[in-house]
Amino acid sequence: MQRLLIAAILALSLLAVGARAADMAPGETRPMPMTDMALARIEAEILADARAVPDIPGAVSREWRSFDRDGSAFGALAGVGCVALAALVALLAETGTLRLLGRRPRRRIRAQPGGPTLIDMASLLGCDLVGLAVFILTFGAVRRHWLPLAGVTEALAIFATNVLVRWRVVALVLRAILRPSEPGARLIEIDDAETSRLYRFVSLSVLAIVLLVGFGRYGLMDEDSGAAHVVSLFVAALVFAVYTVIVIRSRLAMEALIRGRRGEGVIAAIRAAIARVWLAIGMGLFAALMVFYVAGLSLNLLSYYHAITQTFGILFVLIVFDRLTERVWHDDDAAVLTRNIGVAELQARTAHHIVRAIALIVVAWALIAIWIDVIDTSPAAAAGAMRSAQAALGTLLVAFVAWELVRLAIDRHLLTTVAGPTLPGNTDDEAAAPASRLQTVLPLLRAAFAMVIGVLAALIVLSRLGVDTAPLIAGAGVFGLALSFGSQSLVRDIISGLFYMWDDAFRVGEYMDTGRLKGTVEALGIRSVKLRHQNGPLHTIPYGQLGAVTNLSRDFATMKFNLRFEPRTDIELVRKTTKQVGLAMQQDHPELAAEIMLPLKLQGVAEIADNALVLRFKFTA
């Protein structure tokens, strides 16, 4: 990403230089190309750094002595010791607050074998935020009332406050991921002892990084020599070295965090692939950031470097948030399709998807704001770009929420529908028949809603971004007209399917005969129906090729069969006996009585053969 950004900047610069050169007069002096200017500037910076090396000890000494009012090195050391003591007091207050407030949430989590709930995780996070607030308030009180009496300068106090607050915020994120004292709320699968060691190592490493970064930025205020640039480069090298050690030490934890809990789907496959090569990605990323920082420091492009680091930080927080929601909501789509779920599970899945969508929209808005602020544009253009981005993101969020609510309403109805044909004689026949028809129509209706919402959202977003959608709509109409002429069979299949649905010719779970093929209706698509034969094969038949269909599962069926008797059999006796057998079947077998509409009876003589009397019987079920 950094290389693409640099290439884009250089390309735009070269285009501007080329345009300026095309407008020059023949005798006009041509300016130096942008690439040559950049190289010359970097070369000049290298020479200046080489000349400033002897000034480094003096610059570092002045920076250290600035922490004392009298400019004493020992006084600065004493001030730093006082600040460290104040930070220790604030850290003890934070630790005590976390232990006191986290007892009840930890007990609830340990008592739940199925894992923590949303309330439990929110309670732990709330305790962490209260602990951070206690740390800031305690250190602030000590800074105002005790540090001035100890002789600590205001500059050192401000420096320490910035460093310590940044450190504790990062420690809060680490604690939310690792949870060294609470395995049940841990976001990644890792050993308890390893978790504690990793938390301490990363926390202390982050403290070192924040101290180095703060010291480097504070040193840039030294304008007495050119050593500030060299000091910042040296600090950057140390910081990226610590970053490299963190990447190597926390490799397994980062892989588990990136991989997450999902085991199926395209996103899960992408995350698993990234997790497998995370070490190479992390090392290459920090090496590229180091190079870009050095180049940005020489070419005054540090704003782009800070934007890139903020982007990666926001993406890391997004991964943590996504892993947190996975830990709370166990609603993987694959699991939802393979288990018997209820309305509560569907509502939880919808809430999870909406929360994740809101998080994505917030992240996208933050990234857009960061990069619009970095790009050198006029205030009016920046404000217009932000308004367009906010309108587009708001439209996407509203469309996604509408789709999730529509899908929830449809899936709730599908949970209560009856699969298969309705049994005659069922007391709930009036309620069951519409449910079966809903089961057939609702999946198609869900797909139609998805298409309509997606198309409308895309058109609105494009219009908000300044794209003229009128040619797109006209082109879509022309394309649809051409498609209708060129794909007459497709149009015939779709229209035929609509009329089959309108006539309620068949439903999911019913057995039907098309003349050539027969089977149970397993699924209905936009242009075809799938029939599962009783022997196992699955037939896919376009609606336009169905023609007349015979539904063998609708309402009732009359079964007729023949039996052979002796030629001199008493037909009246057979009739009475058949009637008694039919009544006995209904009395002795209630499960059959619920399905038989008309009992077994003799219909009459079917045939008189040479050596038998063939009688026909029937019953309706």
C-alpha positions as CSV (number, residue, x, y, z in Angstrom):
1,M,0.0,0.0,0.0
2,Q,2.8,2.4,0.8
3,R,4.6,1.7,-2.5
4,L,1.3,2.2,-4.4
5,L,0.8,5.5,-2.6
6,I,4.3,6.7,-3.4
7,A,3.9,5.6,-7.0
8,A,0.7,7.4,-7.2
9,I,2.2,10.6,-5.8
10,L,5.2,10.4,-8.1
11,A,2.9,9.6,-11.1
12,L,0.8,12.7,-10.4
13,S,3.9,14.8,-10.0
14,L,5.3,13.6,-13.2
15,L,2.0,14.2,-15.0
16,A,2.0,17.8,-13.6
17,V,5.7,18.3,-14.7
18,G,4.8,16.9,-18.2
19,A,1.9,19.2,-18.5
20,R,4.0,22.2,-17.5
21,A,6.7,21.2,-19.9
22,A,4.2,21.0,-22.8
23,D,3.2,24.6,-22.2
24,M,6.8,26.0,-22.1
25,A,8.1,28.4,-24.6
26,P,11.1,27.2,-26.7
27,G,13.6,29.4,-24.8
28,E,12.2,28.9,-21.4
29,T,14.3,27.1,-18.7
30,R,12.9,23.8,-17.8
31,P,12.7,23.0,-14.1
32,M,14.2,19.9,-12.6
33,P,12.0,16.8,-12.8
34,M,10.3,15.7,-9.6
35,T,12.2,12.4,-9.3
36,D,15.5,14.2,-9.6
37,M,14.4,16.8,-7.0
38,A,13.4,14.0,-4.6
39,L,16.7,12.2,-5.1
40,A,18.7,15.4,-4.7
41,R,16.8,16.3,-1.5
42,I,17.4,12.8,0.0
43,E,21.1,13.1,-0.9
44,A,21.2,16.5,0.8
45,E,19.5,15.1,3.9
46,I,22.1,12.3,4.0
47,L,25.0,14.7,3.9
48,A,23.4,17.0,6.5
49,D,22.8,14.0,8.8
50,A,26.5,13.0,8.4
51,R,27.6,16.5,9.4
52,A,25.2,16.5,12.3
53,V,26.5,13.2,13.9
54,P,29.0,15.1,16.2
55,D,26.1,17.2,17.6
56,I,24.0,14.2,18.7
57,P,25.4,13.9,22.3
58,G,24.9,17.6,22.9
59,A,21.3,17.5,21.5
60,V,20.4,14.5,23.6
61,S,22.0,16.1,26.7
62,R,20.0,19.3,26.2
63,E,16.8,17.3,25.7
64,W,17.4,15.4,28.9
65,R,18.3,18.5,30.9
66,S,15.2,20.2,29.7
67,F,13.2,17.9,32.1
68,D,14.7,19.9,35.0
69,R,14.0,23.5,36.0
70,D,17.7,24.2,36.6
71,G,19.0,22.2,33.6
72,S,20.6,19.6,35.8
73,A,21.0,16.0,34.6
74,F,20.6,14.7,38.1
75,G,17.5,16.8,38.7
76,A,16.0,15.4,35.5
77,L,16.7,11.9,36.7
78,A,15.0,12.7,40.0
79,G,12.0,14.1,38.2
80,V,11.7,11.0,36.1
81,G,11.9,8.9,39.2
82,C,9.0,10.9,40.8
83,V,7.0,10.5,37.6
84,A,7.6,6.7,37.7
85,L,6.5,6.6,41.4
86,A,3.3,8.5,40.5
87,A,2.7,6.1,37.6
88,L,3.1,3.1,40.0
89,V,0.5,4.6,42.4
90,A,-1.9,5.1,39.5
91,L,-1.3,1.6,38.3
92,L,-2.0,0.1,41.7
93,A,-5.2,2.1,41.8
94,E,-6.2,0.7,38.4
95,T,-5.3,-2.9,39.4
96,G,-7.3,-2.6,42.6
97,T,-10.3,-1.2,40.8
98,L,-10.2,-4.0,38.2
99,R,-10.1,-6.7,40.9
100,L,-12.9,-5.2,42.9
101,L,-15.3,-4.5,40.0
102,G,-14.5,-7.7,38.0
103,R,-15.4,-10.2,40.6
104,R,-19.1,-10.5,39.7
105,P,-18.6,-10.7,35.9
106,R,-15.8,-13.3,36.4
107,R,-18.0,-15.4,38.6
108,R,-20.8,-15.3,36.0
109,I,-18.5,-16.3,33.2
110,R,-17.1,-19.2,35.2
111,A,-20.6,-20.4,36.0
112,Q,-21.7,-20.6,32.3
113,P,-20.4,-23.7,30.5
114,G,-21.5,-22.4,27.1
115,G,-19.3,-19.3,27.2
116,P,-19.7,-15.7,28.2
117,T,-22.7,-13.7,27.1
118,L,-22.8,-10.2,25.6
119,I,-23.6,-8.7,29.1
120,D,-20.6,-10.5,30.6
121,M,-18.2,-9.3,28.0
122,A,-19.6,-5.8,28.1
123,S,-19.3,-5.9,31.9
124,L,-15.6,-6.9,31.7
125,L,-15.0,-4.2,29.1
126,G,-16.8,-1.6,31.3
127,C,-14.5,-2.6,34.2
128,D,-11.5,-2.1,32.0
129,L,-12.7,1.4,31.0
130,V,-13.4,2.3,34.6
131,G,-9.9,1.1,35.5
132,L,-8.4,3.3,32.8
133,A,-10.4,6.2,34.0
134,V,-9.1,5.6,37.6
135,F,-5.6,5.5,36.3
136,I,-5.9,8.8,34.5
137,L,-7.7,10.5,37.4
138,T,-5.2,9.2,39.9
139,F,-2.2,10.2,37.9
140,G,-3.8,13.6,37.1
141,A,-4.4,14.3,40.8
142,V,-0.8,13.3,41.7
143,R,0.5,15.4,38.8
144,R,-1.4,18.5,40.0
145,H,-0.8,18.3,43.7
146,W,2.5,16.4,44.3
147,L,4.7,16.5,41.2
148,P,5.1,20.3,41.3
149,L,6.1,20.1,44.9
150,A,8.7,17.5,44.0
151,G,10.2,19.8,41.4
152,V,8.9,18.1,38.3
153,T,8.6,20.5,35.3
154,E,5.4,21.0,33.4
155,A,7.0,19.7,30.2
156,L,8.0,16.4,31.8
157,A,4.5,16.1,33.4
158,I,2.8,16.6,30.0
159,F,5.3,14.2,28.3
160,A,4.7,11.5,31.0
161,T,0.9,12.0,30.8
162,N,0.9,11.4,27.0
163,V,3.1,8.4,27.2
164,L,1.3,6.7,30.1
165,V,-2.2,7.3,28.7
166,R,-1.2,5.8,25.4
167,W,0.4,2.9,27.1
168,R,-2.7,2.1,29.2
169,V,-5.0,2.4,26.3
170,V,-3.0,-0.2,24.4
171,A,-2.8,-2.4,27.5
172,L,-6.6,-2.2,27.7
173,V,-6.9,-3.6,24.2
174,L,-4.3,-6.3,25.0
175,R,-6.2,-7.3,28.1
176,A,-9.5,-7.5,26.2
177,I,-7.8,-9.9,23.8
178,L,-5.8,-12.1,26.1
179,R,-7.6,-11.9,29.5
180,P,-4.7,-13.5,31.5
181,S,-6.9,-14.0,34.6
182,E,-10.1,-15.2,32.8
183,P,-9.7,-18.0,30.2
184,G,-13.5,-18.1,29.6
185,A,-13.5,-14.6,28.1
186,R,-10.3,-15.0,26.1
187,L,-10.6,-14.1,22.4
188,I,-8.0,-16.6,21.2
189,E,-7.1,-20.2,22.1
190,I,-3.8,-20.0,23.9
191,D,-2.3,-21.5,27.1
192,D,-2.8,-19.6,30.4
193,A,0.9,-19.4,31.3
194,E,1.8,-18.3,27.8
195,T,-1.0,-15.7,27.9
196,S,0.4,-14.1,31.1
197,R,4.0,-14.1,29.7
198,L,2.8,-12.7,26.4
199,Y,0.7,-10.0,28.1
200,R,3.6,-8.8,30.2
201,F,6.1,-8.9,27.3
202,V,3.9,-7.0,24.8
203,S,2.8,-4.5,27.5
204,L,6.4,-3.6,28.4
205,S,7.4,-3.5,24.8
206,V,4.6,-1.1,24.0
207,L,5.7,1.1,26.9
208,A,9.2,1.1,25.4
209,I,7.8,2.0,22.0
210,V,5.7,4.8,23.4
211,L,8.6,6.2,25.4
212,L,10.9,6.1,22.3
213,V,8.3,7.7,20.0
214,G,7.6,10.4,22.6
215,F,11.3,11.1,23.1
216,G,11.8,11.3,19.4
217,R,9.0,13.8,18.9
218,Y,10.1,15.8,21.9
219,G,13.6,15.9,20.4
220,L,12.4,17.4,17.2
221,M,11.8,20.6,19.1
222,D,15.6,21.1,19.4
223,E,16.4,23.6,16.7
224,D,19.9,24.4,17.9
225,S,21.5,21.7,15.7
226,G,20.7,19.4,12.9
227,A,20.9,16.4,15.2
228,A,17.1,16.2,15.7
229,H,16.7,14.5,12.3
230,V,19.4,11.9,13.2
231,V,17.8,11.3,16.6
232,S,14.4,10.7,15.1
233,L,15.9,8.2,12.6
234,F,17.8,6.4,15.4
235,V,14.6,6.3,17.5
236,A,12.6,5.0,14.4
237,A,15.2,2.2,13.9
238,L,14.8,1.2,17.6
239,V,11.0,1.3,17.4
240,F,10.8,-0.9,14.3
241,A,13.3,-3.3,15.9
242,V,11.0,-3.7,18.9
243,Y,8.0,-4.1,16.5
244,T,9.9,-6.9,14.8
245,V,10.5,-8.7,18.1
246,I,6.8,-8.3,19.0
247,V,5.8,-9.8,15.7
248,I,8.0,-12.8,16.2
249,R,7.1,-13.3,19.8
250,S,3.3,-13.0,19.3
251,R,3.1,-14.9,16.1
252,L,0.8,-17.7,17.3
253,A,-1.5,-15.2,19.1
254,M,-1.8,-13.0,16.0
255,E,-2.5,-16.1,13.8
256,A,-5.3,-17.2,16.1
257,L,-6.7,-13.7,16.2
258,I,-6.7,-13.3,12.4
259,R,-8.1,-16.8,11.8
260,G,-11.1,-16.4,14.2
261,R,-13.7,-19.1,14.8
262,R,-15.3,-19.4,11.4
263,G,-14.3,-22.5,9.5
264,E,-16.3,-22.1,6.2
265,G,-16.9,-19.4,3.6
266,V,-14.8,-17.2,1.5
267,I,-13.9,-14.7,4.3
268,A,-12.8,-17.6,6.5
269,A,-10.6,-18.9,3.8
270,I,-9.0,-15.5,3.2
271,R,-8.4,-15.0,6.9
272,A,-6.9,-18.5,7.2
273,A,-4.5,-17.8,4.3
274,I,-3.5,-14.5,5.8
275,A,-2.9,-16.2,9.2
276,R,-0.6,-18.8,7.7
277,V,1.7,-16.2,6.2
278,W,1.3,-13.6,9.0
279,L,5.0,-13.7,10.0
280,A,6.2,-12.8,6.5
281,I,3.4,-10.2,6.1
282,G,4.3,-8.6,9.5
283,M,8.0,-8.5,8.8
284,G,7.5,-7.1,5.3
285,L,5.0,-4.6,6.6
286,F,7.2,-3.1,9.2
287,A,10.2,-3.0,6.9
288,A,8.2,-1.1,4.3
289,L,6.9,1.2,7.1
290,M,10.5,1.9,8.1
291,V,11.6,2.8,4.6
292,F,8.5,4.9,4.1
293,Y,9.1,6.7,7.4
294,V,12.7,7.6,6.4
295,A,11.6,8.8,2.9
296,G,8.7,10.7,4.5
297,L,11.0,12.4,7.0
298,S,13.2,13.5,4.2
299,L,10.5,14.6,1.7
300,N,8.0,16.0,4.3
301,L,5.5,13.2,3.7
302,L,5.2,12.2,7.4
303,S,1.4,12.9,7.2
304,Y,1.0,10.0,4.8
305,Y,3.1,7.8,7.1
306,H,0.9,8.7,10.1
307,A,-2.3,8.1,8.0
308,I,-1.0,4.6,7.1
309,T,-0.2,3.7,10.7
310,Q,-3.6,5.0,11.8
311,T,-5.2,2.9,9.1
312,F,-3.5,-0.3,10.3
313,G,-4.4,0.5,13.9
314,I,-8.1,0.9,13.0
315,L,-8.0,-2.3,11.1
316,F,-6.5,-4.1,14.1
317,V,-9.2,-2.7,16.4
318,L,-11.8,-3.9,13.8
319,I,-10.3,-7.5,13.9
320,V,-10.5,-7.4,17.7
321,F,-14.1,-6.2,17.7
322,D,-15.1,-8.9,15.1
323,R,-13.4,-11.6,17.2
324,L,-15.2,-10.3,20.3
325,T,-18.6,-10.5,18.6
326,E,-17.8,-14.1,17.4
327,R,-17.0,-15.0,21.0
328,V,-20.3,-13.7,22.2
329,W,-22.6,-14.7,19.3
330,H,-22.3,-18.3,18.1
331,D,-24.3,-17.9,15.0
332,D,-22.1,-19.0,12.2
333,D,-24.1,-19.3,8.9
334,A,-23.0,-22.8,8.3
335,A,-24.1,-23.8,11.8
336,V,-27.4,-22.0,11.4
337,L,-28.2,-24.1,8.3
338,T,-27.3,-27.4,9.9
339,R,-29.1,-27.2,13.2
340,N,-32.6,-26.7,14.4
341,I,-32.8,-23.1,15.5
342,G,-35.5,-20.9,16.9
343,V,-36.7,-17.4,16.6
344,A,-34.3,-16.2,19.4
345,E,-31.3,-17.6,17.4
346,L,-32.4,-15.8,14.2
347,Q,-32.8,-12.5,16.1
348,A,-29.4,-12.9,17.6
349,R,-27.9,-13.6,14.2
350,T,-29.6,-10.5,12.8
351,A,-28.4,-8.3,15.7
352,H,-24.9,-9.6,15.2
353,H,-24.9,-8.8,11.5
354,I,-26.2,-5.3,12.1
355,V,-23.7,-4.6,14.8
356,R,-20.9,-5.8,12.5
357,A,-22.2,-3.6,9.7
358,I,-22.3,-0.6,12.0
359,A,-18.7,-1.3,13.0
360,L,-17.6,-1.5,9.3
361,I,-19.4,1.7,8.5
362,V,-17.7,3.5,11.4
363,V,-14.3,2.2,10.3
364,A,-14.9,3.2,6.7
365,W,-16.0,6.7,7.8
366,A,-12.8,7.0,10.0
367,L,-10.5,5.9,7.2
368,I,-12.1,8.3,4.7
369,A,-11.8,11.2,7.2
370,I,-8.1,10.3,7.8
371,W,-7.2,10.2,4.1
372,I,-9.3,13.2,3.1
373,D,-7.5,15.2,5.8
374,V,-4.1,14.0,4.5
375,I,-4.7,14.8,0.9
376,D,-4.0,18.4,0.2
377,T,-7.4,19.8,-1.0
378,S,-9.4,22.9,-0.5
379,P,-11.7,23.1,2.6
380,A,-14.8,23.2,0.3
381,A,-13.7,20.1,-1.7
382,A,-12.8,18.2,1.5
383,A,-16.2,19.1,3.0
384,G,-18.0,18.0,-0.1
385,A,-16.1,14.7,-0.3
386,M,-17.0,14.0,3.4
387,R,-20.7,14.8,2.8
388,S,-20.7,12.4,-0.2
389,A,-19.0,9.7,1.7
390,Q,-21.3,10.0,4.7
391,A,-24.4,9.9,2.4
392,A,-23.0,6.8,0.6
393,L,-22.1,5.0,3.8
394,G,-25.5,5.9,5.4
395,T,-27.3,4.5,2.4
396,L,-25.3,1.3,2.5
397,L,-26.1,0.9,6.2
398,V,-29.8,1.5,5.8
399,A,-30.0,-0.9,2.9
400,F,-28.2,-3.6,4.9
401,V,-30.4,-3.1,7.9
402,A,-33.5,-3.3,5.7
403,W,-32.2,-6.5,4.1
404,E,-31.5,-8.1,7.5
405,L,-35.0,-7.2,8.8
406,V,-36.6,-8.6,5.7
407,R,-34.6,-11.8,5.9
408,L,-35.4,-12.1,9.6
409,A,-39.2,-11.8,8.9
410,I,-39.0,-14.3,6.1
411,D,-36.9,-16.8,8.0
412,R,-39.2,-16.6,11.0
413,H,-42.1,-17.6,8.8
414,L,-40.1,-20.4,7.3
415,L,-39.4,-21.8,10.8
416,T,-43.1,-22.3,11.4
417,T,-44.0,-23.8,8.0
418,V,-44.8,-27.5,7.5
419,A,-42.5,-29.4,5.2
420,G,-44.2,-31.8,2.8
421,P,-47.8,-32.4,1.8
422,T,-50.7,-31.8,4.1
423,L,-52.4,-34.9,5.4
424,P,-56.2,-35.1,4.8
425,G,-58.2,-35.2,8.0
426,N,-55.7,-33.0,9.9
427,T,-57.5,-30.6,12.2
428,D,-55.1,-27.9,11.4
429,D,-55.6,-28.1,7.6
430,E,-56.7,-24.5,7.2
431,A,-53.5,-23.2,8.9
432,A,-51.1,-25.8,7.4
433,A,-52.0,-25.4,3.7
434,P,-51.0,-21.7,3.6
435,A,-47.8,-22.5,5.5
436,S,-46.7,-25.0,2.9
437,R,-47.4,-22.5,0.2
438,L,-45.3,-19.9,2.1
439,Q,-42.5,-22.3,2.3
440,T,-42.5,-22.6,-1.4
441,V,-42.9,-18.9,-2.2
442,L,-40.9,-17.2,0.5
443,P,-37.4,-18.2,-0.7
444,L,-38.1,-16.7,-4.1
445,L,-39.5,-13.6,-2.4
446,R,-36.4,-13.3,-0.3
447,A,-34.2,-13.5,-3.4
448,A,-36.3,-10.8,-5.1
449,F,-36.0,-8.5,-2.1
450,A,-32.3,-8.9,-2.0
451,M,-32.0,-8.0,-5.7
452,V,-34.3,-5.0,-5.4
453,I,-32.5,-3.6,-2.2
454,G,-29.1,-4.2,-3.8
455,V,-29.9,-2.5,-7.0
456,L,-31.5,0.5,-5.3
457,A,-28.7,0.9,-2.9
458,A,-26.1,0.7,-5.6
459,L,-27.9,3.4,-7.7
460,I,-28.3,5.7,-4.7
461,V,-24.6,5.3,-3.7
462,L,-23.4,6.0,-7.2
463,S,-25.6,9.1,-7.4
464,R,-24.3,10.3,-4.0
465,L,-20.7,9.9,-5.3
466,G,-21.4,12.1,-8.3
467,V,-22.0,9.4,-10.9
468,D,-24.8,10.0,-13.3
469,T,-27.1,7.0,-13.0
470,A,-29.4,7.9,-15.9
471,P,-27.2,6.3,-18.5
472,L,-26.8,3.3,-16.3
473,I,-30.6,2.9,-16.0
474,A,-31.1,3.4,-19.7
475,G,-28.3,1.0,-20.5
476,A,-29.8,-1.6,-18.2
477,G,-33.2,-1.2,-20.0
478,V,-31.6,-1.7,-23.4
479,F,-29.6,-4.6,-22.1
480,G,-32.8,-6.2,-20.6
481,L,-34.6,-5.7,-23.9
482,A,-31.8,-7.3,-25.8
483,L,-31.6,-10.1,-23.3
484,S,-35.3,-10.7,-23.6
485,F,-35.1,-11.0,-27.4
486,G,-31.9,-13.1,-27.4
487,S,-32.9,-15.4,-24.5
488,Q,-36.5,-16.2,-25.3
489,S,-36.3,-19.6,-23.5
490,L,-35.0,-18.0,-20.4
491,V,-37.9,-15.5,-20.4
492,R,-40.4,-18.2,-21.1
493,D,-39.0,-20.3,-18.1
494,I,-39.2,-17.3,-15.7
495,I,-42.8,-16.3,-16.8
496,S,-44.0,-19.9,-16.7
497,G,-42.6,-20.3,-13.2
498,L,-44.4,-17.2,-12.1
499,F,-47.7,-18.6,-13.4
500,Y,-47.1,-22.0,-11.8
501,M,-46.6,-20.2,-8.5
502,W,-49.7,-18.1,-9.0
503,D,-51.7,-21.2,-9.7
504,D,-50.2,-23.0,-6.7
505,A,-49.6,-26.0,-9.0
506,F,-47.0,-27.6,-6.6
507,R,-45.2,-26.9,-3.4
508,V,-41.9,-27.9,-1.7
509,G,-42.3,-31.5,-0.4
510,E,-45.1,-32.6,-2.8
511,Y,-44.7,-35.5,-5.2
512,M,-45.6,-34.7,-8.8
513,D,-45.4,-36.3,-12.2
514,T,-44.4,-34.3,-15.3
515,G,-45.1,-37.1,-17.8
516,R,-41.4,-37.7,-18.4
517,L,-40.0,-37.3,-14.9
518,K,-41.4,-37.7,-11.4
519,G,-40.3,-37.0,-7.9
520,T,-40.6,-34.9,-4.8
521,V,-40.3,-31.2,-5.2
522,E,-37.1,-30.3,-3.3
523,A,-36.3,-26.7,-4.3
524,L,-37.8,-24.0,-6.5
525,G,-35.5,-21.6,-8.4
526,I,-36.1,-18.6,-10.6
527,R,-36.2,-20.6,-13.8
528,S,-36.3,-24.3,-12.8
529,V,-37.7,-26.8,-10.3
530,K,-35.7,-29.6,-8.7
531,L,-37.4,-33.0,-8.3
532,R,-35.9,-35.8,-6.1
533,H,-36.8,-39.2,-7.5
534,Q,-37.6,-41.9,-4.9
535,N,-34.5,-43.8,-6.1
536,G,-32.3,-40.8,-5.3
537,P,-31.6,-39.0,-8.6
538,L,-32.2,-35.2,-8.7
539,H,-34.0,-33.9,-11.7
540,T,-33.7,-30.2,-12.7
541,I,-36.5,-29.2,-15.0
542,P,-37.0,-25.7,-16.5
543,Y,-40.5,-24.3,-16.0
544,G,-41.0,-23.8,-19.7
545,Q,-40.6,-27.6,-20.3
546,L,-43.0,-28.8,-17.6
547,G,-46.2,-28.5,-19.5
548,A,-49.1,-30.3,-17.7
549,V,-48.1,-31.6,-14.3
550,T,-49.8,-34.1,-12.1
551,N,-49.7,-33.4,-8.3
552,L,-50.0,-36.7,-6.5
553,S,-49.8,-35.1,-3.0
554,R,-52.5,-32.5,-3.1
555,D,-55.6,-33.0,-0.9
556,F,-56.5,-36.7,-1.3
557,A,-56.0,-39.8,-3.3
558,T,-58.4,-42.7,-4.1
559,M,-56.7,-46.1,-4.2
560,K,-58.4,-48.9,-6.2
561,F,-57.3,-52.5,-6.3
562,N,-58.6,-55.9,-7.4
563,L,-58.9,-59.2,-5.6
564,R,-59.8,-62.6,-7.0
565,F,-62.5,-64.8,-5.5
566,E,-64.1,-68.2,-6.3
567,P,-66.8,-68.0,-9.0
568,R,-69.6,-69.0,-6.5
569,T,-68.7,-66.3,-3.9
570,D,-71.6,-64.4,-2.2
571,I,-71.0,-60.8,-3.3
572,E,-73.3,-59.4,-0.6
573,L,-71.3,-61.2,2.1
574,V,-68.1,-59.8,0.7
575,R,-69.6,-56.3,0.7
576,K,-70.7,-56.5,4.4
577,T,-67.3,-58.1,5.4
578,T,-65.4,-55.3,3.6
579,K,-67.4,-52.6,5.4
580,Q,-66.7,-54.2,8.8
581,V,-63.0,-54.5,8.0
582,G,-62.9,-50.8,7.0
583,L,-64.6,-49.7,10.2
584,A,-62.4,-52.0,12.3
585,M,-59.3,-50.4,10.7
586,Q,-60.4,-47.0,11.8
587,Q,-61.4,-48.1,15.3
588,D,-58.3,-50.2,16.1
589,H,-55.7,-47.9,14.5
590,P,-56.2,-44.1,15.2
591,E,-53.2,-43.2,13.2
592,L,-54.9,-44.7,10.1
593,A,-58.2,-43.1,10.9
594,A,-56.6,-39.6,10.8
595,E,-55.6,-40.2,7.2
596,I,-58.4,-42.2,5.7
597,M,-61.2,-40.0,4.5
598,L,-63.5,-42.7,3.0
599,P,-63.1,-46.2,4.5
600,L,-62.5,-49.4,2.6
601,K,-65.5,-50.6,0.6
602,L,-66.5,-52.9,-2.3
603,Q,-66.9,-51.0,-5.6
604,G,-68.3,-53.9,-7.6
605,V,-67.4,-56.6,-10.0
606,A,-64.5,-55.7,-12.1
607,E,-64.2,-58.9,-14.2
608,I,-65.5,-62.5,-14.5
609,A,-62.7,-64.7,-15.5
610,D,-62.7,-68.4,-16.4
611,N,-61.8,-69.6,-12.9
612,A,-62.2,-66.5,-10.7
613,L,-64.5,-63.6,-9.8
614,V,-62.5,-60.3,-9.8
615,L,-63.9,-57.7,-7.4
616,R,-62.7,-54.1,-7.1
617,F,-62.2,-52.4,-3.8
618,K,-61.3,-48.7,-3.0
619,F,-60.6,-46.3,-0.2
620,T,-59.8,-42.5,-0.1
621,A,-57.0,-41.1,2.0
